[in-house]
Amino acid sequence: MIILGVDTGGTFTDFIYRINDEWKVYKILSTPDNPARAVLKGYNLICKGKSANITHGSTVATNALLERKGAKTALITNKGFEDLIEIGRQNRNKLYDLKYKKIPPLIPSNLRFGVRGRINYKGEVVEDIDCNEVKDIVQKIKALGVESVAVCLLFSFKNDIHERVISKELENTRLFYSLSSEVLPEFREYERMSTTVINGYVSPKMTRYLSFIEQNIGDSKLRIMQSNGGSISAKTAMKESVRTILSGPAGGVVGAFEIGKLAGFDRLITFDMGGTSTDVSLIDKDLPITTESEIAGFPIKTPMIHIHTVGAGGGSIAYFDKGGALKVGPQSAGADPGPICYGKGEHITVTDANLYLGRLIPERFLGGYMKLHVNRLNGYFEDMAKKGALNPIELAEGILRVANANMEKAIRVISVEKGYNPSEFVLFSFGGAGGMHACFLARLLNIPKVVVPKHPGILSAIGMLIADVIKDYSKTIMIPQHQLEIEDLNGYFKEIENKAISDLLEEAIKRQDIVINKFLDIRYKGQSYEILVPFKGNFIKSFHKLHERIYGYCNFEHEIEIVNIRIRARGKLPKPEFKKKNFVTKQIPANAILGETKTIFSGKECNTSVYDRELLLPGNEIKGPAIIVEYSSTIVIPEDARAVVDEFENILITT
C-alpha cells in the first residue's frame, strides 16, 4: 500500500509518498476556493487507482475560523450566562488604542439560549434542569436554520448530567452538537465555552471536507494531523475539529524534532517559512506543548504545540504606508494571483524581491516544472522604487530586510521573551521560502548554525508521516499541597488512563504500542495561571525550577496547588526510515556544480556558485556565496558562511 503525507498550504499543496520502498515528493498550487481539489488531484496523479494510507494536514478548520466562514452555530448555557462568550475576560489586547473594539463573538445574541438548572462547584445538583424548556429551545434552534449547537454549562467538568440531558434532546435532530464536558472538561468557564463554540463552529465544515475526500479515495485510509503533534482518524477529526486548528504547522515541528535528533541537535528553533506565513517554535529537548493558545483573538484551551505565527511568507505583499514607511505583509498574494513572477500577480512580494536580486534561479524553480516570469518584474520595481525615492535594488533589499525583521521579532517572542538565549540553539529551517532567509535571520539573532533538511519545502508533510496517534485528556481536581496524597493522584490518573487506552484501541492501535505520559497543571496557591509539569520524580521541585526559569523567581515556602491532571496517550505507528550514509569527500562532484549566477548582497553584485542538492554527497563542503537548488526549495548561503552535507543529507550551515 502507498504511504502518503499531504500538507495543504496557502500557496502550495505538498505531497510525500512511498511506492515500492522509494520515497518521492510532489508539489502543486493550492486551490483556495476548495482545498480538496488540489489534494485529490495530487492523490490521483500519485496513486493512479491504488490504495494508500494517507495522513493529511488540513487548513479547513483554521481558515473557517480566520475568515469567519464556519457553520451557523447556536449556544446553550445556563440562564443568565448567555453573554459570557461576548464578555470574556477584562484584559484588552490593545490597551492604549482609544478606538479599540472587541472582536465580535462567533455566535450572535439571538442564537444564545439559557436554560434553568444549576450544578455547584462541588458537582452537586442545586437546581434540576427543565426538560420541557430544553425541548422548546431545541425547537427554536431548528426553526432558526442553525447547523451546529455548542453546549456549555457551569461546572459540567465536575458533573455532566445536565449536558447529557440536552445532548439526548439534540440526538433526535440532525444538528451537529459539541458538549463542553467532552471537548474540554476543565475549569475556567470562558475558555471552556470559547473552545466548545469553536469546535461547534468549524466541525460541520471540516466534516463536509473530509467526507468529500473519503468519498473520492476509494479504499484508502485517511488520518488527520492534530495541533498537538499527533494524528487521529478522520472520524474523530470530524467530531473534534478544534484539535486540528494548527494541523499543518504542527507537522513541521514534529518533523524538525525527529530529524534534528538524528542530526545530533535537540535544542532547536524551528523556522517554517511558506508562501503566506512563517511559523516558529522552540524545542528544548522535547516538543513544546501549551494549553493557552489564541487563534484569531479567540482562546482555545486544547493542548497544542506552541507555535507563533506571523504574516510573513514568500507571497507577502510589500507596500508603503501612509507615512512612507516600507511594510511587508500580512497581506499575501496567495496561490492566485500569486507573486508577479508567477505570471498573474500585480503586487510586489518577497518572492519577487528574491528573484530580482538573483537569489532564485528561475529555470530551476520547482525542479524546472514551473515557469517564473522574470521580465515582468522590472516595471513594477521601478514604479514602486520611485514612490519611495529609492532605486529598484534598494527597494528589493529593503523588502527582504523588513521581512527578516518581522520574522526575527517572531523568534524573539518564543525565545528571548521566554528566558531563552537564541545563540544556544540551532535554527532548523524549512518551508519553501525558509532556505532563502535562514542564514540572514541566524546572523540577526547570533545563532551559530542553521540546519536545512532534505526536502525542506515538504517537511510538514514528512512530519505527518512521522507522527504517532496522540490523544490528550484532562481533569480538574484543585488539590492544595497540604491535602496532597500520591495515592489519590494515581487514582485520578487511572480513571482517565482507562478511557485513553480504550479510545486508542478504537483507533486500531495495539495495546503494546500505547504509551501513557502523565502531567500536572501546578501553580502557587492564589495565582491565576498554571505551569505544565511532568508527573514523575519530585514534581514539586520541578515546578519551582520551571517557575524560576519562566518568571525569574520561585518560593519553596509558598504552598502549591494542583489544578488539573493531564494524560497524553501515544499510539505508536510505523514510521519512514532515515538512512545514515557514509561521508564521501569534501570535494563537490562536478555534475553537482551548475555554474555561476549574479546575486546581489548588501548592494554589491557577487559571482555566486549554484549547486544541485540532489547530486551533493555527505561530506561535501560549500563556501558562500552560494545557492543550492532542489525541487521543493532554494537555499541561499551568503558571503563568509560555510556549509557541509551531513550523513543524513541535511545541510549544516555555519553562519
C-alpha positions in Angstrom: 0.0 0.0 0.0 1.2 3.5 -0.8 2.1 5.7 2.2 1.2 9.3 1.5 1.6 12.6 3.5 -0.3 15.7 2.4 0.0 19.2 3.7 -2.2 22.0 2.4 -0.6 25.5 2.4 -1.7 28.9 1.4 0.3 28.7 -1.9 1.3 25.1 -2.4 -0.1 21.7 -1.5 2.7 19.3 -0.7 2.9 15.5 -1.0 5.5 13.0 0.1 4.8 9.4 -0.7 6.4 5.9 -0.8 5.9 3.5 -3.7 7.9 0.2 -3.8 10.2 1.4 -1.0 11.1 4.5 -2.9 10.3 8.0 -1.4 9.2 10.8 -3.7 7.9 14.3 -3.4 5.4 16.4 -5.3 4.1 20.0 -5.1 1.1 21.6 -6.8 -0.5 25.0 -6.4 -3.3 25.0 -3.8 -6.9 25.7 -4.7 -8.1 28.1 -2.0 -11.7 28.0 -3.2 -11.8 24.3 -2.4 -8.6 22.8 -0.9 -9.9 19.3 -1.6 -9.4 19.8 -5.4 -5.6 20.1 -5.0 -5.5 17.2 -2.5 -7.5 14.9 -4.8 -5.6 16.0 -7.9 -2.3 15.1 -6.3 -3.7 11.9 -4.9 -5.0 10.7 -8.2 -1.7 11.6 -10.0 0.3 9.7 -7.4 -1.8 6.7 -6.6 -3.4 6.0 -10.1 -6.2 3.9 -8.6 -4.1 2.2 -5.9 -5.0 2.3 -2.2 -3.0 4.5 0.2 -2.5 5.2 3.9 -2.9 9.0 4.0 -2.1 11.4 6.7 -3.4 14.9 5.9 -2.7 18.3 7.5 -5.7 20.4 6.7 -6.2 24.2 6.9 -10.0 23.9 6.6 -10.7 24.5 10.3 -8.1 27.3 10.5 -9.5 29.1 7.5 -13.1 28.7 8.7 -12.1 30.4 11.9 -9.8 33.1 10.5 -12.3 34.0 7.7 -15.4 33.6 10.0 -16.9 31.2 7.4 -17.9 28.4 9.8 -21.3 26.9 10.4 -24.3 28.9 11.8 -23.9 27.9 15.4 -26.2 28.3 18.5 -25.1 28.2 22.2 -27.0 26.6 25.1 -25.8 27.6 28.5 -27.1 28.4 32.0 -29.8 31.1 32.1 -28.1 34.4 32.9 -24.8 33.4 31.3 -25.8 33.8 27.7 -23.5 36.8 27.2 -20.4 35.2 28.8 -19.0 34.4 25.3 -19.1 38.1 24.5 -18.0 39.5 27.8 -14.9 37.2 28.0 -12.1 38.5 30.2 -11.3 42.1 31.2 -7.9 42.1 29.5 -7.6 44.0 26.3 -5.0 43.3 23.6 -4.6 47.0 22.6 -4.5 48.8 25.9 -3.8 52.3 24.5 -6.0 52.1 21.4 -8.7 54.7 22.0 -10.7 53.2 19.1 -10.3 49.6 20.2 -13.3 47.4 19.6 -13.7 43.9 20.8 -13.8 41.1 18.2 -17.5 40.2 17.7 -18.3 36.7 19.1 -18.8 33.8 16.7 -22.4 33.4 18.0 -24.7 36.5 17.9 -27.0 37.2 20.8 -30.1 35.9 19.0 -28.6 32.5 18.8 -27.6 32.2 22.5 -30.1 30.5 24.8 -30.2 30.0 28.6 -31.8 27.1 30.4 -32.7 26.8 34.1 -30.8 24.3 36.2 -27.6 24.7 38.2 -24.7 22.5 39.4 -22.4 24.0 42.0 -18.6 23.9 42.2 -18.6 20.6 44.0 -20.6 18.9 41.2 -23.8 18.8 43.2 -27.2 19.5 41.6 -28.6 22.6 43.1 -31.5 23.1 40.7 -32.8 20.4 38.3 -32.8 21.2 34.6 -36.2 21.7 33.0 -36.6 19.1 30.2 -39.6 20.8 28.7 -37.6 24.1 28.4 -34.8 22.2 26.7 -37.2 20.8 24.2 -38.6 24.3 23.4 -35.1 25.7 23.0 -34.1 22.9 20.6 -37.3 23.5 18.5 -36.5 27.3 18.4 -32.9 26.5 17.2 -34.1 24.2 14.5 -36.5 26.9 13.3 -33.7 29.4 13.0 -31.8 27.2 10.5 -28.9 26.5 12.8 -26.4 23.9 11.7 -24.5 23.3 14.9 -25.0 23.7 18.7 -22.4 24.3 21.4 -23.5 23.2 24.9 -21.6 24.7 27.8 -23.0 24.6 31.4 -21.3 25.8 34.6 -19.3 23.2 36.4 -20.1 20.5 33.8 -16.4 19.4 34.2 -17.4 18.2 37.7 -20.8 16.7 36.7 -22.0 16.5 33.1 -25.5 15.2 33.9 -27.3 18.4 32.7 -25.3 18.5 29.5 -26.3 14.9 28.9 -29.9 15.8 29.2 -29.5 18.4 26.5 -27.5 16.0 24.3 -30.3 13.4 24.4 -32.7 16.0 23.0 -30.2 17.1 20.3 -29.6 13.4 19.3 -33.2 13.4 17.9 -32.3 16.2 15.4 -29.8 16.3 12.5 -27.9 19.1 14.2 -24.2 18.7 14.9 -23.5 19.4 18.6 -20.5 19.8 21.0 -20.5 19.3 24.7 -18.0 21.2 26.8 -17.7 18.2 29.1 -16.4 16.2 26.2 -14.4 18.9 24.3 -12.7 20.4 27.4 -13.6 19.0 30.9 -11.7 21.7 32.8 -12.5 24.8 34.9 -12.4 28.4 33.6 -15.8 28.7 32.0 -15.0 31.4 29.4 -12.1 29.4 27.9 -14.1 26.2 28.1 -17.0 27.9 26.4 -14.8 29.5 23.7 -13.2 26.2 22.8 -16.5 24.4 22.7 -18.0 27.1 20.5 -15.1 27.0 18.1 -15.4 23.2 17.8 -19.1 23.6 17.0 -18.3 26.4 14.6 -15.7 24.6 12.5 -16.7 20.9 12.7 -19.6 20.9 10.2 -17.3 22.4 7.5 -14.5 20.0 8.4 -16.9 17.1 8.3 -18.1 18.0 4.8 -14.5 18.5 3.6 -13.3 15.1 5.0 -16.4 13.3 3.9 -15.9 14.6 0.3 -12.3 13.4 0.3 -13.2 10.0 1.7 -15.9 9.5 -1.0 -13.2 10.1 -3.6 -10.3 7.9 -2.4 -11.9 4.5 -2.6 -10.4 2.0 -0.1 -7.6 4.4 1.0 -7.4 5.2 4.8 -7.4 8.8 5.9 -5.9 10.2 9.1 -5.7 13.9 10.1 -2.9 15.7 11.8 -3.7 17.5 15.1 -2.3 20.6 16.6 -0.8 18.6 19.4 1.7 16.8 17.2 -0.2 13.6 16.7 -2.7 12.2 14.2 -6.3 11.0 14.7 -8.8 9.2 12.5 -10.9 11.2 10.1 -14.0 10.1 12.1 -12.5 11.7 15.3 -11.4 14.8 13.4 -14.9 15.4 12.2 -16.2 15.4 15.8 -13.3 17.2 17.4 -12.2 19.6 14.6 -11.0 22.2 17.1 -8.0 19.9 17.6 -6.8 20.4 14.0 -6.6 24.2 14.0 -2.7 24.2 13.7 -2.6 20.9 11.8 0.0 21.8 9.2 2.5 23.8 11.3 2.4 21.1 13.9 3.5 18.5 11.4 6.6 20.7 10.5 7.6 20.9 14.2 7.3 17.1 14.7 9.4 16.5 11.5 12.0 19.1 12.7 12.2 17.5 16.2 12.8 13.9 14.9 15.3 14.9 12.1 17.1 17.3 14.4 17.6 14.5 16.9 19.1 12.3 14.2 21.5 15.1 13.2 22.6 15.5 16.9 20.6 18.6 17.8 17.9 18.6 20.5 17.7 22.3 21.1 16.1 23.8 18.0 14.4 27.0 16.9 12.2 25.8 14.1 11.7 28.3 11.2 8.9 27.4 8.7 8.5 30.0 6.0 5.9 29.2 3.4 4.1 31.3 0.9 1.6 33.0 3.2 3.1 32.9 6.7 6.0 32.0 8.9 5.6 29.6 11.9 8.3 29.5 14.6 8.6 27.2 17.6 11.3 26.5 20.2 12.2 22.9 21.1 14.3 22.4 24.2 14.8 18.6 24.2 11.1 17.9 23.8 8.1 19.2 21.9 6.7 22.4 23.4 3.1 21.8 24.4 0.8 24.6 25.6 -2.8 24.7 26.8 -3.1 28.5 26.4 -3.4 29.3 22.7 -5.3 32.0 21.0 -6.3 32.0 17.3 -8.0 35.0 15.6 -8.5 36.5 19.1 -10.4 33.5 20.5 -8.9 31.4 23.3 -8.5 27.6 22.6 -7.5 25.5 25.6 -6.9 22.2 23.9 -3.3 21.1 24.1 -1.2 22.3 21.1 2.4 22.5 20.1 3.4 26.1 21.0 3.8 27.8 17.6 4.0 31.5 17.0 2.8 32.7 13.5 3.4 36.0 11.7 2.1 37.1 8.3 5.5 36.9 6.5 5.9 34.5 3.6 7.1 34.3 0.1 3.8 35.7 -1.1 3.7 38.6 1.4 2.9 41.9 -0.3 5.3 44.9 0.0 3.8 48.4 0.2 4.5 51.9 1.5 2.2 53.0 4.3 0.6 56.5 4.7 3.8 57.7 6.4 6.0 56.5 3.7 7.5 53.5 5.6 8.1 50.3 3.8 5.9 47.4 5.0 5.7 43.7 4.2 2.6 41.6 4.9 0.5 40.4 6.4 -1.5 40.6 3.2 -0.5 37.8 0.8 -0.8 37.2 -2.9 -1.5 33.6 -2.1 -1.7 31.0 -4.9 -4.0 33.0 -7.1 -3.0 35.5 -8.4 0.4 34.9 -6.6 3.6 36.9 -6.9 4.2 39.0 -10.0 6.8 36.4 -11.3 4.1 33.7 -11.3 2.6 35.5 -14.3 -0.7 37.0 -12.9 0.2 39.0 -9.8 0.2 42.8 -9.7 1.8 43.4 -6.3 5.5 43.0 -5.4 6.1 40.2 -3.0 9.0 38.7 -1.0 9.4 36.1 -3.7 9.7 38.8 -6.4 12.4 40.6 -4.4 14.4 37.4 -4.0 14.2 36.7 -7.8 15.0 40.4 -8.6 18.2 40.1 -6.5 19.2 36.9 -8.2 18.6 34.7 -5.2 16.2 32.5 -7.1 17.2 30.5 -10.2 14.1 30.8 -12.5 14.9 27.8 -14.6 15.3 25.6 -11.5 12.2 26.7 -9.7 10.1 23.7 -8.6 12.5 21.5 -10.4 12.0 23.5 -13.6 8.4 22.5 -13.8 7.0 26.0 -13.0 7.9 29.0 -15.1 8.9 32.3 -13.4 8.3 35.4 -15.5 11.5 37.4 -14.7 10.8 40.1 -17.3 7.6 41.1 -15.6 9.5 42.4 -12.5 11.4 45.4 -13.9 8.5 47.8 -14.5 6.9 47.0 -11.1 10.1 47.5 -9.2 10.9 50.8 -11.0 7.5 52.2 -10.3 7.4 51.3 -6.7 11.0 52.4 -6.1 10.2 55.9 -7.4 7.4 56.2 -4.8 9.9 55.6 -2.0 12.7 57.7 -3.5 14.8 54.5 -3.9 16.5 52.6 -6.7 15.0 49.2 -7.5 17.8 47.3 -5.9 17.5 49.3 -2.6 13.8 48.5 -2.7 14.3 44.8 -3.2 16.9 44.6 -0.4 14.7 46.7 1.8 11.7 44.3 1.3 13.9 41.4 2.4 15.2 43.3 5.4 11.7 44.2 6.6 10.5 40.6 6.1 13.5 39.4 8.0 12.9 41.9 10.8 9.3 40.6 11.1 10.5 37.0 11.4 13.3 38.0 13.8 10.7 39.5 16.1 8.6 36.3 16.0 11.6 34.3 17.0 12.4 36.6 19.9 8.8 36.1 21.2 9.4 32.4 21.6 13.0 32.6 22.8 14.2 35.8 24.5 10.8 36.7 25.9 10.6 33.2 27.4 14.0 33.3 29.1 16.0 31.5 26.3 19.2 32.7 24.6 18.8 32.0 20.8 22.6 31.6 20.5 22.3 28.3 22.5 20.1 26.8 19.8 20.4 25.9 16.1 18.0 27.3 13.6 16.1 24.5 11.8 14.9 25.9 8.6 12.2 24.5 6.3 9.3 25.6 4.2 9.5 26.6 0.5 11.0 30.0 1.3 12.9 29.3 4.5 16.2 28.5 3.0 16.5 31.9 1.3 16.2 33.7 4.6 17.6 31.4 7.3 21.2 32.5 7.3 20.3 36.2 7.5 18.0 35.5 10.4 20.6 33.5 12.2 23.1 36.4 11.9 20.5 38.8 13.3 19.9 36.5 16.3 23.6 35.4 16.8 22.5 31.8 16.1 25.8 30.0 15.1 24.3 27.2 13.0 21.5 26.5 10.5 20.1 23.1 9.7 18.2 22.6 6.4 16.8 19.1 6.0 16.4 17.2 2.7 13.1 18.2 1.0 12.6 21.3 3.3 9.6 22.5 1.3 7.6 19.5 2.2 8.8 18.9 5.8 5.3 19.4 7.3 4.1 16.5 5.2 7.1 14.4 6.3 6.3 15.2 9.9 2.7 14.0 9.4 4.1 10.6 8.4 6.4 10.6 11.4 3.7 11.5 13.9 2.1 8.9 16.2 -1.6 8.8 17.1 -1.9 11.2 20.1 -4.9 11.9 22.3 -5.0 14.3 25.2 -7.2 14.0 28.3 -7.6 16.3 31.4 -9.5 16.6 34.6 -9.8 19.5 37.1 -9.1 18.3 40.7 -8.0 21.5 42.6 -5.9 19.9 45.4 -3.8 22.2 47.7 -0.4 20.9 48.8 -1.4 20.1 52.4 -4.1 17.8 51.1 -1.9 16.1 48.5 -1.8 12.3 48.6 0.1 10.4 45.8 -2.4 7.5 46.0 -5.2 9.9 45.3 -3.4 11.3 42.3 -2.8 7.9 41.0 -6.5 7.1 41.4 -7.5 10.2 39.4 -5.0 9.3 36.7 -6.2 5.7 36.5 -9.7 6.8 35.8 -8.8 8.8 32.6 -6.0 6.4 31.7 -8.5 3.6 31.1 -10.5 5.9 28.8 -7.3 6.8 26.9 -6.4 3.2 26.3 -9.9 2.3 25.2 -10.0 5.2 22.7 -6.7 4.3 21.2 -7.8 0.7 20.8 -10.7 2.0 18.8 -8.2 3.9 16.6 -6.8 0.4 15.7 -3.7 0.8 17.9 -2.4 -2.4 19.6 -2.1 -2.3 23.4 1.7 -2.9 23.4 2.1 0.2 21.2 0.3 2.5 23.6 2.4 4.8 25.8 0.9 6.9 28.6 2.5 10.2 29.7 1.2 12.0 32.8 1.3 15.7 33.6 0.1 18.1 36.3 -1.0 21.8 36.0 0.5 23.4 39.1 0.5 26.9 40.5 1.3 28.7 43.7 -1.9 29.0 45.7 -3.5 32.3 44.9 -2.1 32.5 41.4 -4.3 32.7 38.3 -2.3 30.6 35.9 -0.6 27.2 36.0 2.6 25.6 34.7 2.6 22.2 33.0 4.8 19.8 34.9 5.6 16.1 34.2 4.2 13.7 36.8 7.5 12.0 37.7 10.1 12.2 40.4 10.0 15.2 42.6 7.4 17.1 40.6 7.0 19.8 43.2 10.7 20.7 42.9 10.4 20.6 39.2 7.6 23.1 39.4 9.7 25.6 41.4 12.6 25.3 38.9 10.3 25.8 36.0 8.6 28.8 37.7 12.1 30.4 38.3 13.1 29.9 34.6 9.9 31.4 33.3 9.3 34.2 35.7 12.8 34.8 37.3 11.9 33.7 40.8 10.4 30.8 42.9 9.3 30.4 46.5 9.9 27.0 48.1 8.0 28.1 51.2 4.8 29.0 49.4 2.1 26.3 49.1 1.4 25.0 45.7 -1.9 23.8 44.2 -2.5 21.1 41.7 -5.3 22.3 39.4 -5.6 19.8 36.6 -4.2 16.3 35.8 -3.4 15.5 32.2 -2.7 12.4 30.2 -1.1 12.3 26.8 -1.8 8.9 25.2 0.5 8.0 22.4 -0.2 5.2 19.9 3.0 4.2 18.1 2.8 3.9 14.3 5.3 2.6 11.7 7.5 5.4 10.5 9.6 6.2 7.5 13.3 5.4 8.0 16.0 7.9 7.5 19.1 6.0 6.4 22.5 7.1 7.5 25.1 7.4 4.8 28.9 7.4 4.9 30.9 10.6 4.5 32.4 10.6 1.0 34.5 13.6 0.3 34.8 17.3 0.9 35.2 17.8 -2.9 31.9 18.6 -4.6 31.1 16.3 -7.6 31.5 18.1 -10.9 27.9 17.2 -12.0 26.5 18.9 -8.9 28.0 22.3 -9.9 25.5 24.0 -12.2 27.6 27.1 -12.8 27.5 30.7 -11.5 24.9 33.4 -11.3 25.0 37.1 -10.4 23.5 37.7 -7.0 23.2 41.0 -5.0 24.2 41.1 -1.4 24.4 44.4 0.5 24.1 46.4 -2.7 27.0 44.6 -4.4 26.8 42.2 -7.3 28.6 38.9 -6.5 29.5 35.9 -8.6 27.6 33.1 -6.8 28.1 29.4 -7.4 25.0 27.3 -8.0 24.7 23.7 -6.9 22.2 20.9 -7.4 21.3 19.5 -4.0 20.2 16.1 -5.4 23.8 15.5 -6.5 25.6 16.6 -3.4 27.2 13.9 -1.2 27.7 13.6 2.6 30.9 15.4 3.5 30.8 17.9 0.6 31.7 21.4 1.8 30.4 24.6 0.3 31.7 28.2 0.7 29.5 31.2 0.4 28.2 33.0 -1.5 26.3 30.0 -3.0 22.8 29.0 -4.0 21.7 25.4 -3.6 18.6 24.4 -5.6 16.3 21.5 -5.2 12.7 20.6 -6.1 11.0 22.0 -3.1 13.2 24.9 -2.0 16.2 27.1 -2.6 18.9 27.7 -0.1 21.0 30.9 -0.1 24.4 30.9 1.6 25.7 34.4 2.0 29.3 35.5 1.9 31.6 34.3 4.7 29.3 31.4 5.6 30.2 27.7 5.1 28.1 24.6 4.7 28.6 20.9 4.9 26.3 17.9 3.9 25.9 15.5 6.9 25.3 11.8 7.0 21.5 12.2 6.7 21.9 14.6 3.8 21.0 17.7 5.9 22.9 20.8 5.0 24.6 22.3 8.1 25.5 26.0 7.6 27.9 27.8 9.9 26.9 31.4 9.8 
